[in-house]
């Protein structure tokens, strides 16, 4: 999702949220009463665990746990299943909160319905400030097209309207918003961006990737108060879904200040490992990774962009799009400007996370990493998404020590339109989880929320089923790329810990490790695939403290 995305500036006045300190669990915890999946090879199941002083003190049978528990409080799972803490390895926490608090266009079924939702919002939120929203995606719409300025002009002609696509790499604006941004038929496409135009050369209202900057520069930025509020909401939502942590990407300095404030008040329920947007990465590139006193807010490195998204045809491909032979995507980074950043990151041991979706985007990222790292495979640099790969590049991840940070739910949504975008030959390297794992690569899994919902159960299900939420899979969906449940669990627990150099203290339930635990109402390791989606988070523990209990 583009770091340029901005939403409602007046948000803080619209909703209030209490960020009360989290309760403490003095005396420790004894957890039993359901299967406990440790994530440890050779000892995958336990009857009970004991937590003391924020760490795992015992893992094993119930009798031994009772002996070790002392005066610990008990939590009976009552048949629910416990796991190492699930971590979303790629999300945008501020925008997860803003999605909950603004015009949410998720699930909009058509361009006509999009217009109706905007019209309703305008009536219930009158004013002159621009209407902003996000979450639409057109791939299932009966109109079989992007929305246009005319769709929006018909319902809100005089007030600027700006609506971001779910992936954050495109927006549609009405005529009033285009006028505000100074976008006309004579406006040239910016480098790394595209202004969609109709047959007469007039802007349709769609701005792709860097072209969004023309609009973003004219919109009011969210206030620090609304950013703090959004982070409080987003982190609470994530704790309630069973996440114990998030790799928060494209992060601003204001985001970090807000996270630090929440953590200092004891009001940040989950861990955050943050990768800064380039304009705010100066500190981490100068001093290297750092964290706050609580350990809940860690700054790991920098997030960069190689290309755009597949849905808006901004992903950089080696050959033109099958359904648009006149384009092959957009490159958003320049080699000569990026290499000094990579070398500076090496100098201070900061991590680099590069967004790359198309096969050309991924190849160039691997090439630039290889050039900068010069044989050093210990840095744990990442490619965010790694969606479309030339098969020849798959072994390079393990060879270079590069982590594939992937989002399983992208496949079960994108595979409705990816065959048309790519053609059959390129699908071999699309969302190639099993091929990457078989090659020895590490995959850390996430959701890219708010592009996707941000539900650990959906991500787990997508990885093992590779079917949509109703059980459908097309003939070209590559079911041979499904992974085992053990692999999916590792992708969502151990691998995210490894990806931020925390596998020595997180990612499995072992004595001495930090006590991060997720419990679901059903044992997702054994229930039928469809029943994975019927489970619910019932318990979330971070550092031995219960941050959510259903």
N, C-alpha and C positions, 0 to 999 in steps of 0.2 A: 504494500500500500504506500502511496506517495506521501513523503513527509510534508509536502506542500499543502495537504488537505487541511482545511480550516472549517470550523463549524460555529454555531451560534454564539456570538460574543456576549449576549445578554443572558446566558444560561444561568449564571449564579443567582439572578433575581427570580428565576422561575421556580426553582425547586430547592428545598433545604434538606440537609442530610446530617444526621448525628453521627459523629465519628468517635464513639465512646471507646475508651481503652478496652482491650481484650481481657477476658478473665484469666487468672493464673491458675495453674493446676499444681499447687504446692503438695509435696509428698509423693508425687509420682503417679503413674497409671499402670494398671494391669488390664490388658485387653485380651478377651477370649470369646468363645461362643460362636465361632464361625471359622472357615478356612482362612489362614493367613499365608499369603503368597509372599515369600521373602525376596524373590528375584535372585537368589543365590544358587548357582549351579551345584548340583549334588545335594542340596538341602532346600528344595523349593517350597516345602510346606511346613508350617508349625501350628501348634495348638494355641499358643499364647505368646505374648511379648510383654515385657515389663519396661517401663520408661521411668528414668530417674534423672533429674537435673538436665532435662532436655535431650537426653541421649538414650539409645537402646541399651538397657542393662541386662536383658535376658531374652533369648529366643529359643523356644523349645516346647516341651510338653507342659500341660497345665499344672501338674503336681509340682514340677520344678519351678514354674512361674510363681505359684502361690508361696513357695518357700522363699523365693527371692524378692517378693513384692513388699514384705514388711507391712507398713501402714498405707500402702498405695490405694488410691481410689480404684474402683473396678468399673470397666465398661464391658457389658455383655453385648456382643454383636448380634445376638439373636438370629443367627443364620446368615447375616451379611458377611461379605468377604472383604478382607483387608489386604492392602498392597503397599509397597513403597510409594511415597508421595508422587502423584502424577504432576508433571511439569509441562506446560505449554512452551515448546522451544521456539516459537515465533508468534508473537502477537503484538498488538498496539494498544496498550492498556488505557491510555487517555481516551482513545476513540471508542473503546469498548464502553466506557462510562458515558461518553457523549451520545453513543447510539441509544443508550437507555433513556436519555433525557431530551432528545431532539426528534425531528421528523424522521422516523425510522421507516425506510421503504423496503425492508426485507419482505420477500414473498409477494411483491407486487406482480399480478399476473399478466399485465398488458400495458401498453402505452396509454390506452384509454383510462385504465385504473390509476396509473401514475398521475395523470392529469387530475382525476377526481380527488386523489389524496392531497395534492397540492392545493386544489380549490378549497377543500375542507379546512386545511391548515390555515389558509389565508383568512378564512371567515372566523376561526376560533382564536387566531393570533394576529389581530389587525395591527397595522403599523406601516412604517415606511422603510424600515430596515430590510435588507435582502432576506428572502426565505432560503434557508439552506437545509439540505437533507442528504442522506446517503443510503445505499443498500440495494438499489435497483440492479437487476441484471436481465437482459433482454432475450437470453438464449431460448427461453420457453414461450416467448410471447407469440400470440397468433399473428401479430403484424409482421413478424419475421424481419425486424429492423431495429436500429437504434431509435430512441426518442429524438424529437426535433424541437427547435424553438417554437415552431407553429403549434405543436401539441400543448406547450405551456402557455403561449400567447393567448390561446383560446379561452383559458380559464383565469389567468392572472396577467393581463396585458401591461399594466402600468407599474408594477413592482418587480424589482429584480428577483429572479428565481435561479438558484444554482444547485443542481442535484448531482452528487457524485455516484458513479458506478460502484458496485460492491467491492471491486478490486482496488479502488482508489487511484486507478491509472487513467481515468477518463471522467468527464463531467458533461452534462447537458445544461445549457443556459437558455433562458428566454431572450427575446429581443432587447428588453430593458437591461438585462445583465450584460449582454454583448455590448450595448451602447456604453454602459458604465465602464467596461474594460477597454473600450476603444477598439473592439474587434470588428473589422469591416471586410469586404471582399478584397481590399487592397492590402490587408495585413499579411505579411509573409509568415510562413511557418517558421517558428523558432527552431534552433538546433535541438534535436532530440524530441521534437514535438510535431503535432500535426493538427491543423484546423480542417475538420471535415467540411466539404463544400458540395453543393448540389450541382446539377447539370449546367446551371447558369453561372456557377462560380461563386454563389453567395454562401456564407457560412450557414451550416445546418443547425448550429448550436452545440455540436459535439467538439470538445477540445480534448486531445489525446496527449498524455504524458506531459512533457515540458510546456506544451501549449496551455496547460492549466495555470501555469504561473502568470499568464496574462490576466486571468481572472482573480487568482488568489491575491495578487498585489493590490486589488481594489476592494477586498472584503475586510471587514473588521476582524482582527485576531481575537481569539478567546482571551478573557481576562485571567490573570493568575488565580483569582478566586474560583472561576469556573473550571479551570484546569485541575485545581486541587479537589474540587467537588467531584469531577469526573473520575479522577484516580481513586477517590474513596469509594465511589459507587462501583467502578470496574473491579477493584480488588475484592470487594465484598461479594459481588456476583461470582467471581472466580472461586473464591473460597466455598461458596454454596454449591458450586458444580463439582467440587472435589479436587481442584487444582491446589497444590501447595506452593507452586512457584510459576514464574513466567520469565522467559527471555523477551524483554521488552525492547522493541527495535524502532529505529528512527526517532530517537528520544531527544527532546529539547532540554536546555538548561533549566527552563521553568518547570518542566516535568520533574527533574531531579530535585529541585528545591522543594516542590510539593511532596514528593515521596519522602524526602528526608524529614519534613515537618510532620507528616502522618506517622512515620516510624518513631520519631522522638516522643510522640504522644501515646505510643502503644496502640495506634489505630490503623496500622498496616498489617492485615492478617497474613499475607503471603510474601514469599521471597521474590525479589526482582533482580535479575541480572540484565543490565542495560547496555545497549549499543547505540551510541549517539549519532544524530544526524550530522552531516559534515560541518555545517556552520557552527555547531556547538561542541565539536570534538576537540577543541584546542587543549583543554585541560588534560584529557586522557592521553592525547598524543604527546603531551609534554612530560607527564609524570607517570604514565602507565596506569594499569588498573588500580582502583581504589574503592573503598566502601565506607558506609556510615558506621556509627558506633554500635548500632543494633545488629548489623550484618544483614539486614533485610534489603538494603539498597546498595547494590554493587554496580560500579561502572566498569565494563569489561573492555570496550573498544569502540570501533566506528562501524556504522552501517553505510554502505555505498550502493549505487544502482548501476548495473551494466545495461539493462534494457527495460522494456515495459512489460505489459501483460498479454497473454494469449488472447483473451476474450476481445480486447480492443485492438488486436493485431499490432501491438507494440513490441511483443517479444521478438528479439532479433534472431532470424532464421538463416541458415546457410543457403537455402534456396527460397524463392518466393512462396507466399501463402498459396495453398491450393485453391482457395476460394477468392483470392485477390492477387492474381499473378503480377499486378503492377507494383506491389509492395513486398518487402521482406522484413519489416519491423524497424525498430528504432534503437540506436545506441545512445546511451545517456552519459557515458563516461569516455574520457579521452586518455589514451595510454600515457602520454608524456606528462599529463597533469596528475594521473593517479599513481604512477610508480613512486614518486617522492613520498606520497602519503603511506604507501605500503612499506617503504623502507623506514620511515619514521616510526611506524607501528612496531616494526621489528626491533628498533633501537630501544624502545621502552617496554617491550613485551606486551603491547596492547593487541587485542584480537581484532581481526577484520571479518566482517560479515558482508558479503556482496550479493545483492539481489541479481539473480540470473534465471530466466525462464526458457528462452529459446535455445536451440542447439548451438547457434553461433554465439549467443551471450554466454553460455556455459563454457564453450571452448575457449573463448577469449579470457574469461575469468581464470580458468585453469592455466592458460598460457602466462598470464600476468603474474599469478601466484607463483608459478614455477620459476619465472624470471626473478622475482623478488626474494623468494625463500632460498633459492640456490642450494637445494638439497636438504634443507632443514625441515624435517617432518614432525617436529615437536610442537608447533605453534597452535595447532587446532583451529586454524582458520576455517571459515565456513562459506558455503554457497547456499544462500537462502532460496529455497524452492527447488532448484535442480530439476525442473519439470521435464524438459525435452532435451534428451541427450543423444548425440550420435553414439551408437554402440562402441565405436572405437575409443571414445572418451571415458566410458564407464570405469575401466581399470585404473584410470589416472587418479581418481579420488583416493584410493588406498595407497597408491604409489607415492602421492604427494603429501599424504597425511591430512587431506582436506575432508571435512565433515559435510555430508549432505543434510541440510536442514530442510525437511520436506513436510508437507501437510497432506495427509491421506485424504481428507475430505475434498481437496481440490480435484482429485481424480474422479470421484463419483458425481461431481458437478460438471467438470470440464469435459468429461468424455461424451457428453451429449453433443458438443460442438467441435471438440478437438479433431475428430476424423475429417470433418469438412475443412478445417483450417490447415491440417497437416497432410492429408492423404494417407493411404495405408502404410506406405513404407516407413514413414517417420514415427508411426505409433509404436514400433518395436522398442524405441528408447524413451517412450513417454511414461512418466510416473513409474519408473523401473525399480521399484523397491527391492524385489527379490534379486534382480541382477546385480544391483549395487551391494547388497549384503553378501551375496555369493562371491563377489570379487574381493571381499575383505573390508569394504568401506563401513564406516559408522554412519547410521542415519539417526538423527534426533528428530522426533516428530512433534509437530505443533498444529495450530489451526489457522494462523493468519487472521484471527478475529480482529476487527469486526467484518473482514471479508467473508468469513464463515461464522457460524454461531459461537464457536469457542467452547465446545462440549467435549470432555475427554472420552466419553462413551461413543460419540459419533466418530471421533478420530480412530479409536480402537477398532470399532466395527468396520470402518472403511478400509483399514489396513488388512484385516483378515477376510473380509467378504468381497471387497471391491465391487459392491453393488450399491444402488441408490437406497434411500431410506425405506422404499417399498419392496426391496428385494430384486429390482430389475437390473440386469446387466446386458448391454448390447453385445452383438457378436464380435465387435472389435474393441472390447474393453480390456483385453489382456489379462484374463483371470489367472494366467500363469505367473503373474507378478504379485499375487497375494502372498502374504507372509503368515507364519504360524502365530498362534496366540502368544507363545513364549517370546517370539521375536517382536511382536507388537508391544508387549508389556515392556520389553527392554528399550524399545524406541521411545517410549513415553515416560520412562523412569530413570534407568541407568544412563542412557545415552545423553539426555539433556544435562545430567550432572557432569558427565565426561566432557561435554561440549563447552562447559565453562570452568573446567578444572576443579570440579567439586566431587568427583567420583570417589575420593578417599573418605568423604564424610556423608555423602548422600547417594541415593539411587538404588540402594538395597536395604533390607532390614537385617542388619548385622550388629552384634554387640560392639559398642563404642561409637557407632555412627549417630548422627543427629536424628532425632525422632520426628521424621516427617512421614505421615501415614494418611492414606486415602482408603475409605471403605465405601463399597457400593452395595445396594440392596440385594443384588444377585451376583453369583460367582461367574464373572464374565470369562473365566478360563474354561468353564465346562458347560454353560447353558447353550442351547441352540443359537445360531448366529442372530436370528431375528430378535431373540430375547435380550441380547446385549442392549438394544435400544430401549428396552422396557425397564432397565435398571435405573436407579437414582443414587446420587451421592447421599450417604447418610452420616458420614463422619469425616472431618478434615482436621488433621493435627499438624501443626508446624512448630518445630523446636519443643515438642512435648506439651504444647498448649492446644486445647481444643478451640479451633477458630470457627468451626461450624459443626452443628449436630442437628440432624433432622428429627 
